[in-house]
Amino acid sequence: MKSYLASALILLALTGCEGIDHSKAKAFYVNNETSVQKQAEIGKYSLSDQWEIYEYGLSKIEPPRVEMSEYLAQSGRPMLDYLIEKISKSGNEKSKADASFVFIHMQKERRYNICASDAYMKKIKDINSGMKDAYSASIYSGEIDKMCRKYSY
């Protein structure tokens, strides 16, 4: 987990945050101070809003709310499909790297066995191959590969 946190912090320092509904995301963090509250409430939001809240928590809150990736992962395959579609179309490499942490928790917590799906792994690796920043791409690729070595079931 420490390596994931360190990677997330490095990526946050290198890139900015865009396209987020700040008022909704701010309200989420103000109204849900504890991890238990956040975990209970996040599922009440649409997948799109969950993603916006997650990205806001990584880029605008100190310390970054990395644990939110665990909560998004609870949605399993619907979140996986949403993220792959969203980040496949996005030029935002930070979003791609941020999604990798949700994928890791999804696999680790057995919400969806991404590593057992050749189709999903191909999509995830295709996203990596389209990344322009070599550093971000190497973190993304390394974390995804580590995910399948560590958490396959």
ZIBEL-V185245 format. One record per pair of residues at least 6 apart in sequence whose ideal C-beta (glycine too) atoms are under 7 Angstrom apart, sorted by sequence separation. I is the first residue (numbers start at 1). J is the second residue. D is the distance in whole Angstrom. If there is no record, write none. Layout:
BEGIN
[[I;J;D] [I;J;D]]
END
This chain:
BEGIN
[[32;38;5] [58;64;5] [73;79;7] [90;96;7] [106;112;5] [107;113;7] [114;120;5] [115;121;7] [131;137;4] [57;64;7] [58;65;6] [72;79;6] [107;114;5] [114;121;7] [42;50;6] [45;53;7] [57;65;3] [58;66;7] [87;95;5] [106;114;6] [107;115;6] [32;41;5] [87;96;5] [128;137;6] [131;140;6] [42;53;7] [57;68;5] [103;114;6] [87;99;5] [128;140;5] [128;141;5] [54;68;5] [54;69;7] [83;99;5] [128;144;7] [54;72;6] [83;102;6] [124;144;6] [103;124;7] [50;72;6] [79;102;7] [24;49;6] [28;53;5] [80;106;6] [25;52;6] [24;52;7] [25;53;5] [29;57;7] [47;75;7] [42;71;5] [73;102;5] [38;68;7] [72;102;5] [76;106;7] [21;52;5] [25;56;3] [43;74;7] [47;78;6] [96;127;6] [20;52;5] [29;61;6] [35;67;6] [39;71;5] [47;79;6] [69;101;4] [73;105;4] [80;112;6] [115;147;7] [38;71;6] [69;102;5] [73;106;4] [115;148;4] [22;56;7] [80;114;7] [20;55;6] [47;82;4] [51;86;7] [66;101;7] [70;105;5] [76;111;4] [77;112;5] [96;131;6] [20;56;5] [69;105;5] [73;109;6] [76;112;4] [74;111;6] [115;152;5] [17;55;6] [73;111;5] [93;131;5] [17;56;7] [70;109;7] [84;123;5] [88;127;6] [93;132;7] [97;136;5] [104;143;6] [55;95;7] [58;98;6] [80;120;7] [87;127;6] [93;133;5] [100;140;5] [107;147;5] [113;153;6] [103;144;7] [17;59;3] [97;139;6] [17;60;7] [55;98;6] [93;136;5] [97;140;5] [100;143;5] [104;147;5] [108;151;5] [110;153;6] [96;140;6] [100;144;6] [103;147;7] [107;151;5] [12;58;6] [12;59;6] [8;58;7] [12;64;6] [9;64;7] [8;64;6] [8;66;5] [5;66;5] [18;92;6] [15;93;6] [15;94;4] [11;94;6] [11;97;5] [8;101;6] [4;101;6] [4;104;6] [14;136;7] [11;136;6] [11;139;6] [7;139;5] [7;143;6] [4;143;7]]
END
